[in-house]
Amino acid sequence: MVKVQKGFTLIELMIVIAIIGILAAVAVPQYSQYTKRAKFSEVKMAVSPIKSAVELCYQRNSGATASCNVTGGAVGTLSPVTGPVLTRAASAALVNTVTLQDDGSGNPRIDATPNAIEGFVAADVYTTIAIVTPILGENTITDWTEQATGACANGYC
């Protein structure tokens, strides 16, 4: 009578362990980056009300950039974005500051700096700049562009 062997050989078990090890070596760094991007979304969301307020000001004031934008570090006279609005936008646990300023060419620029927690540093600043386009003689914000520095250069955007 022939005895039938049951179970796995040592080599088969070693191959399975090697495959699991390779998958873990690839998956763990990817998962770490994924979780950091997910946490950084809190910083990105902090600029949303500021973006909306600036866009609304442009619509209400026929694209009067001097009234809605910032010039010389001061918020325009008709802009709904004031100090308390910026402070409220920075009230999330991961957000340290949110600022609105001129990008140097007259376009609104919003910077959000994270707190130095969860593996983030102060240099991981999220910057977005409005693309202002003249349409029918009035300046209109057509889009916002993220800058490829700070947080975006680290892959959090």
Order of alpha helices (4+ residues) and beta strands (2+ residues): alpha-alpha-alpha-beta-beta-alpha-beta-beta-beta-beta
